[in-house]
Amino acid sequence: MTFLYVLVPVAVVLVIIAIWVFNWAVNSGQYDDLDSPAHSILFDDEDPAHLAAQKREDDVAGSVDKPPADASADKPDDRP
């Protein structure tokens, strides 16, 4: 009977940890795209069409994060 005094709090702590890990995974975007990783194993990495599609995806994703290309033209050139 005294083992319940240990097992119940341990079970509660494990449930709290599981809920916290699940919330972290959802908030960090782990479940945003479930289909692409499953389909990517079907494609050959050396296929030119697949490489071009990956480059386009990277360009689209990178264009959101990067400033426009002409933004660096406004900065003065430090080279002599």
Phi, psi and omega per residue, in radians:
M1 nan -0.584 -3.116
T2 -1.239 -0.331 3.116
F3 -1.158 -0.403 3.089
L4 -1.154 -0.517 3.109
Y5 -1.156 -0.361 3.105
V6 -1.711 -0.762 -3.042
L7 -1.209 -0.648 -3.121
V8 -1.143 -0.859 3.085
P9 -1.108 -0.625 3.098
V10 -1.112 -0.732 3.117
A11 -1.121 -0.716 3.123
V12 -1.119 -0.735 3.126
V13 -1.122 -0.720 3.115
L14 -1.123 -0.667 3.093
V15 -1.152 -0.739 3.121
I16 -1.099 -0.739 3.115
I17 -1.122 -0.725 3.134
A18 -1.108 -0.733 3.109
I19 -1.126 -0.725 3.141
W20 -1.130 -0.746 3.126
V21 -1.128 -0.710 3.111
F22 -1.107 -0.792 3.108
N23 -1.086 -0.699 3.100
W24 -1.079 -0.771 -3.118
A25 -1.109 -0.729 3.136
V26 -1.175 -0.782 -3.089
N27 -1.257 -0.426 -3.141
S28 -1.587 0.034 3.046
G29 1.534 0.326 -3.130
Q30 -1.169 -0.431 -3.093
Y31 -1.879 0.283 -3.096
D32 -1.203 -0.752 -3.098
D33 -2.245 1.764 -3.104
L34 -1.634 -0.293 -3.036
D35 -1.571 -0.692 -3.047
S36 -1.053 -0.805 3.124
P37 -1.082 -0.584 3.140
A38 -1.227 -0.587 -3.128
H39 -1.506 -0.388 -3.062
S40 -1.166 -0.400 3.124
I41 -1.234 -0.326 -3.125
L42 -1.395 -0.302 -3.057
F43 -1.671 2.532 3.065
D44 -1.399 2.285 -3.108
D45 -1.167 -0.391 -3.114
E46 -1.578 -0.075 -3.116
D47 -1.181 2.156 -3.109
P48 -1.064 -0.629 3.133
A49 -1.164 -0.676 3.123
H50 -1.184 -0.718 3.109
L51 -1.127 -0.664 3.112
A52 -1.164 -0.684 3.116
A53 -1.158 -0.692 3.099
Q54 -1.133 -0.683 3.135
K55 -1.125 -0.723 3.108
R56 -1.104 -0.714 3.112
E57 -1.117 -0.711 3.117
D58 -1.157 -0.670 3.126
D59 -1.159 -0.717 3.128
V60 -1.165 -0.772 3.139
A61 -1.198 -0.637 -3.125
G62 -1.305 -0.471 -3.114
S63 -1.208 -0.416 3.097
V64 -1.279 -0.640 -3.069
D65 -1.494 -0.519 -3.045
K66 -1.549 2.614 3.005
P67 -1.282 2.880 3.127
P68 -1.046 2.708 -3.062
A69 -1.136 -0.548 -3.100
D70 -1.459 0.014 3.129
A71 -1.197 -0.514 3.137
S72 -1.335 -0.288 -3.137
A73 -1.240 -0.397 -3.140
D74 -1.321 -0.323 -3.119
K75 -1.400 2.462 3.120
P76 -1.245 2.637 -3.135
D77 -1.492 2.175 -3.085
D78 -1.506 -0.112 -3.111
R79 -1.302 2.488 3.112
P80 -1.301 nan nan
